Amino acid sequence: MKILIVSDTHGREENLKKALEKTGAIDRLIHLGDVEGSEDYIRSLTEAPVSMVAGNNDWYSDLPKEELLTIGRYRVLLTHGHRYYAGMGHEGLMAQAELQKADIVMYGHTHCPCLVHQGAVTFLNPGSLSLPRQEGHRPSYMLMEIDREGEAHFHICYLGRKERPSWFGNW
């Protein structure tokens, strides 16, 4: 099973289309918020099931604030992260993970990729495909793959420098 995880596209899906092309066939697309009105367009980009949650910039969206999924043998909490102060650490997310009995917490908001195993919980943030903030400012996303034994594997992926949107400005 292959799952594409993205966040913080902010209504600019040029790099999401590139990530989908680069990734190939997927079994699910997860968007962790700040879609800014592009819900229907994002769903139209793939035939795979799409899960999306609202971010802090999705003011008029009907998207859920968070969602709890079962992926393989894992309980997965989807959230944008701003309600748990994700930019300041994983404490708030950990409290919610424990409350929800989640094995994996997927969040966005910080625009920086992160993959951390803390105790029995895996925290992952795919960064941003549109407005990356980490050093090097490369658009990022994640892949989650479930192998034949049911184990989850995570990969932080980047689009190359030449794939940065033209509207972003000079390097």
C-alpha positions as CSV (number, residue, x, y, z in Angstrom):
1,M,0.0,0.0,0.0
2,K,1.4,3.4,-1.0
3,I,0.0,6.7,0.6
4,L,1.0,10.2,-0.6
5,I,1.0,12.7,2.3
6,V,1.0,16.4,1.6
7,S,0.2,19.6,3.4
8,D,0.1,23.4,3.1
9,T,-0.5,23.7,-0.7
10,H,-2.4,27.0,-0.1
11,G,-4.4,26.8,-3.3
12,R,-1.3,26.3,-5.4
13,E,-1.4,22.7,-6.7
14,E,1.3,22.9,-9.4
15,N,3.8,20.9,-7.3
16,L,1.1,18.5,-6.0
17,K,0.5,17.5,-9.6
18,K,4.3,17.0,-10.0
19,A,4.5,14.9,-6.8
20,L,1.6,12.7,-8.0
21,E,3.4,12.2,-11.4
22,K,6.7,11.4,-9.7
23,T,5.1,9.0,-7.2
24,G,3.0,7.1,-9.7
25,A,0.1,5.0,-8.6
26,I,-1.1,5.5,-5.0
27,D,-3.6,3.9,-2.8
28,R,-4.6,7.0,-0.9
29,L,-3.9,10.7,-0.8
30,I,-3.8,12.5,2.5
31,H,-3.8,16.3,2.7
32,L,-3.1,17.8,6.1
33,G,-4.7,21.2,5.7
34,D,-4.4,24.7,4.2
35,V,-6.0,23.7,0.9
36,E,-7.6,27.2,0.7
37,G,-10.7,26.2,-1.3
38,S,-9.0,23.6,-3.6
39,E,-10.7,20.6,-2.1
40,D,-12.6,19.5,-5.2
41,Y,-9.6,20.2,-7.5
42,I,-7.3,18.1,-5.3
43,R,-9.8,15.2,-5.3
44,S,-9.9,15.4,-9.1
45,L,-6.2,14.8,-9.4
46,T,-6.3,11.2,-8.4
47,E,-8.7,8.2,-8.5
48,A,-7.4,7.1,-5.1
49,P,-9.4,7.9,-1.9
50,V,-8.6,11.3,-0.6
51,S,-8.6,12.3,3.1
52,M,-8.3,16.1,4.0
53,V,-8.5,18.1,7.2
54,A,-8.9,21.8,7.6
55,G,-5.9,24.0,8.4
56,N,-5.8,27.4,10.0
57,N,-6.3,29.1,6.6
58,D,-9.3,27.0,5.6
59,W,-11.8,29.4,7.3
60,Y,-14.9,28.6,5.2
61,S,-14.2,25.0,4.6
62,D,-16.5,22.1,5.6
63,L,-13.4,19.8,6.0
64,P,-13.1,18.1,9.4
65,K,-10.7,19.6,11.9
66,E,-9.1,16.2,12.4
67,E,-9.8,12.6,11.4
68,L,-8.9,9.3,12.8
69,L,-8.1,6.6,10.2
70,T,-7.1,3.0,10.3
71,I,-4.4,2.3,7.8
72,G,-3.3,-1.3,7.9
73,R,-2.8,-2.1,11.6
74,Y,-2.2,1.5,12.5
75,R,-4.5,4.1,14.1
76,V,-3.6,7.4,12.4
77,L,-4.6,10.8,13.5
78,L,-4.8,13.5,10.8
79,T,-4.6,17.1,12.0
80,H,-3.2,20.4,10.7
81,G,-1.5,20.9,14.1
82,H,-2.1,24.5,14.7
83,R,-4.7,23.7,17.5
84,Y,-1.9,21.7,19.3
85,Y,0.8,24.4,18.8
86,A,2.8,22.0,16.6
87,G,5.4,24.7,15.8
88,M,6.5,24.6,19.4
89,G,6.9,20.8,19.8
90,H,5.0,17.6,20.0
91,E,3.6,17.8,23.5
92,G,0.1,18.9,22.5
93,L,0.1,16.3,19.7
94,M,1.3,13.6,22.0
95,A,-1.5,14.3,24.5
96,Q,-4.1,14.0,21.6
97,A,-2.3,10.9,20.3
98,E,-2.6,9.3,23.8
99,L,-6.3,10.3,24.1
100,Q,-7.1,8.9,20.6
101,K,-4.8,5.8,21.1
102,A,-3.1,6.8,17.8
103,D,0.1,5.1,16.6
104,I,0.8,7.8,14.0
105,V,0.1,11.5,14.1
106,M,0.2,13.3,10.7
107,Y,0.3,17.0,10.9
108,G,1.2,20.1,8.8
109,H,1.2,23.8,9.6
110,T,5.0,24.3,10.1
111,H,5.9,24.0,6.4
112,C,9.0,21.9,7.5
113,P,9.3,18.2,7.0
114,C,9.6,16.1,10.2
115,L,9.7,12.4,11.0
116,V,10.1,11.6,14.7
117,H,9.4,8.4,16.7
118,Q,8.6,9.3,20.3
119,G,7.8,6.4,22.5
120,A,5.1,4.3,20.7
121,V,4.0,7.2,18.5
122,T,5.3,8.3,15.1
123,F,4.9,12.0,14.3
124,L,5.3,13.1,10.7
125,N,4.9,16.3,8.8
126,P,5.4,16.3,5.1
127,G,6.4,20.0,5.0
128,S,4.9,22.1,2.2
129,L,4.8,21.7,-1.5
130,S,4.0,25.4,-2.1
131,L,5.7,27.4,0.6
132,P,8.6,25.4,2.2
133,R,10.3,26.9,5.2
134,Q,13.1,24.5,5.9
135,E,16.8,25.1,5.0
136,G,17.1,24.9,1.2
137,H,13.4,25.7,0.7
138,R,12.7,22.6,-1.4
139,P,9.1,21.6,-1.8
140,S,8.5,18.4,0.2
141,Y,6.0,15.6,0.7
142,M,6.0,12.1,2.3
143,L,5.3,8.6,1.2
144,M,4.0,6.0,3.6
145,E,4.3,2.4,2.4
146,I,2.9,-0.7,4.1
147,D,5.0,-3.7,3.3
148,R,3.8,-7.4,3.0
149,E,4.4,-7.9,6.7
150,G,2.2,-4.9,7.6
151,E,5.1,-2.7,8.6
152,A,4.9,1.0,7.8
153,H,7.8,2.8,6.2
154,F,8.1,6.5,5.7
155,H,10.1,8.5,3.2
156,I,10.5,12.3,3.0
157,C,10.6,13.3,-0.6
158,Y,11.6,16.5,-2.3
159,L,11.0,18.1,-5.6
160,G,14.1,19.5,-7.3
161,R,15.1,23.1,-7.5
162,K,13.9,23.4,-11.0
163,E,10.4,22.3,-9.9
164,R,9.9,25.3,-7.6
165,P,6.8,27.3,-8.8
166,S,7.7,30.3,-10.9
167,W,5.5,32.6,-8.8
168,F,7.7,31.8,-5.7
169,G,10.3,34.3,-6.9
170,N,14.1,34.2,-7.3
171,W,16.3,31.7,-5.5
